[in-house]
Amino acid sequence: MLREVNKLRDAKKEAVGKYQQAEREVKKLQWEVNALKEDHAEELQRLADQVRKKFPDIEEGQNYLEACWASRLAEYKKSEGYKREVDLVAGPYLRFSFEACCQ
């Protein structure tokens, strides 16, 4: 009985450790995403200036920007980098859930 309790206690400690590791990974990835946003701020500003010049009407410019970013997002979602990032973010949670179900 005592062995079983110790095993459960150890399993709980291990699960908590994995969860905390996953949280640290998510925070790290969020920091990287924020850094990328800062890196692309200049490009976004340049694009916004181009749109202002090309489309004096605000609604037309907004529609153009939405279409431009929607196409970029669609291209990015097809890339290997996107799949790798999704695996990095979701992997620990999915693996933890799967391991918890199997025990």
Kinemage of the C-alpha trace (Angstrom):
@kinemage 1
@onewidth
@group {chain A} dominant
@subgroup {mainchain}
@vectorlist {calphas} color= white
{ca met a 1} P 0.000 0.000 0.000
{ca leu a 2} L 2.785 2.402 0.935
{ca arg a 3} L 4.636 1.609 -2.300
{ca glu a 4} L 1.546 2.442 -4.332
{ca val a 5} L 1.152 5.741 -2.514
{ca asn a 6} L 4.813 6.562 -3.159
{ca lys a 7} L 4.440 5.624 -6.827
{ca leu a 8} L 1.416 7.892 -7.145
{ca arg a 9} L 3.243 10.704 -5.365
{ca asp a 10} L 6.245 10.301 -7.697
{ca ala a 11} L 3.961 10.204 -10.747
{ca lys a 12} L 2.285 13.399 -9.560
{ca lys a 13} L 5.661 15.124 -9.080
{ca glu a 14} L 6.735 14.018 -12.551
{ca ala a 15} L 3.478 15.239 -14.112
{ca val a 16} L 3.775 18.605 -12.364
{ca gly a 17} L 7.373 18.891 -13.552
{ca lys a 18} L 6.369 18.159 -17.146
{ca tyr a 19} L 3.557 20.693 -16.936
{ca gln a 20} L 5.898 23.365 -15.559
{ca gln a 21} L 8.410 22.594 -18.319
{ca ala a 22} L 5.638 22.986 -20.905
{ca glu a 23} L 4.662 26.341 -19.365
{ca arg a 24} L 8.278 27.514 -19.591
{ca glu a 25} L 8.424 26.453 -23.246
{ca val a 26} L 5.206 28.332 -24.012
{ca lys a 27} L 6.544 31.483 -22.330
{ca lys a 28} L 9.769 31.157 -24.315
{ca leu a 29} L 7.822 30.823 -27.567
{ca gln a 30} L 5.640 33.801 -26.656
{ca trp a 31} L 8.783 35.846 -26.077
{ca glu a 32} L 10.113 34.759 -29.484
{ca val a 33} L 6.818 35.712 -31.148
{ca asn a 34} L 6.950 39.160 -29.540
{ca ala a 35} L 10.540 39.568 -30.735
{ca leu a 36} L 9.460 38.651 -34.270
{ca lys a 37} L 6.649 41.207 -34.100
{ca glu a 38} L 9.188 43.863 -33.138
{ca asp a 39} L 11.471 42.771 -35.982
{ca his a 40} L 8.648 43.098 -38.488
{ca ala a 41} L 7.321 46.415 -37.159
{ca glu a 42} L 9.347 48.352 -39.740
{ca glu a 43} L 8.005 46.204 -42.577
{ca leu a 44} L 4.454 46.678 -41.304
{ca gln a 45} L 4.922 50.447 -41.166
{ca arg a 46} L 6.327 50.494 -44.711
{ca leu a 47} L 3.385 48.445 -45.957
{ca ala a 48} L 0.923 50.738 -44.175
{ca asp a 49} L 2.556 53.781 -45.820
{ca gln a 50} L 2.300 52.134 -49.239
{ca val a 51} L -1.367 51.383 -48.642
{ca arg a 52} L -2.072 54.971 -47.570
{ca lys a 53} L -0.510 56.246 -50.786
{ca lys a 54} L -2.199 53.666 -52.998
{ca phe a 55} L -5.651 53.792 -51.370
{ca pro a 56} L -6.649 57.205 -50.048
{ca asp a 57} L -10.058 55.757 -49.155
{ca ile a 58} L -9.703 54.090 -45.745
{ca glu a 59} L -12.142 51.243 -46.431
{ca glu a 60} L -10.395 50.232 -49.666
{ca gly a 61} L -7.032 50.303 -47.905
{ca gln a 62} L -8.339 48.192 -45.047
{ca asn a 63} L -9.722 45.605 -47.474
{ca tyr a 64} L -6.388 45.509 -49.310
{ca leu a 65} L -4.443 45.023 -46.079
{ca glu a 66} L -6.753 42.264 -44.887
{ca ala a 67} L -6.419 40.421 -48.193
{ca cys a 68} L -2.634 40.874 -48.178
{ca trp a 69} L -2.203 39.499 -44.655
{ca ala a 70} L -4.729 36.724 -45.217
{ca ser a 71} L -2.722 35.495 -48.198
{ca arg a 72} L 0.536 35.731 -46.234
{ca leu a 73} L -1.009 33.800 -43.362
{ca ala a 74} L -2.279 31.115 -45.730
{ca glu a 75} L 1.215 30.765 -47.234
{ca tyr a 76} L 2.798 30.614 -43.776
{ca lys a 77} L 0.375 27.920 -42.572
{ca lys a 78} L 1.509 25.720 -45.471
{ca ser a 79} L 5.170 26.100 -44.527
{ca glu a 80} L 7.263 23.655 -42.524
{ca gly a 81} L 8.153 26.418 -40.052
{ca tyr a 82} L 4.507 26.826 -39.057
{ca lys a 83} L 4.054 23.087 -38.560
{ca arg a 84} L 7.241 22.950 -36.502
{ca glu a 85} L 6.070 25.829 -34.265
{ca val a 86} L 2.668 24.220 -33.747
{ca asp a 87} L 4.406 20.970 -32.795
{ca leu a 88} L 6.647 22.832 -30.352
{ca val a 89} L 3.730 24.587 -28.667
{ca ala a 90} L 1.161 21.789 -28.687
{ca gly a 91} L 3.498 18.809 -28.387
{ca pro a 92} L 4.180 18.939 -24.642
{ca tyr a 93} L 0.491 19.354 -23.818
{ca leu a 94} L -0.648 16.592 -26.129
{ca arg a 95} L 2.107 14.258 -24.959
{ca phe a 96} L 1.318 15.016 -21.294
{ca ser a 97} L -2.407 14.352 -21.852
{ca phe a 98} L -1.677 11.130 -23.694
{ca glu a 99} L 0.685 9.885 -20.983
{ca ala a 100} L -1.826 10.781 -18.264
{ca cys a 101} L -4.558 8.819 -20.055
{ca cys a 102} L -2.340 5.758 -20.449
{ca gln a 103} L -1.504 5.490 -16.752
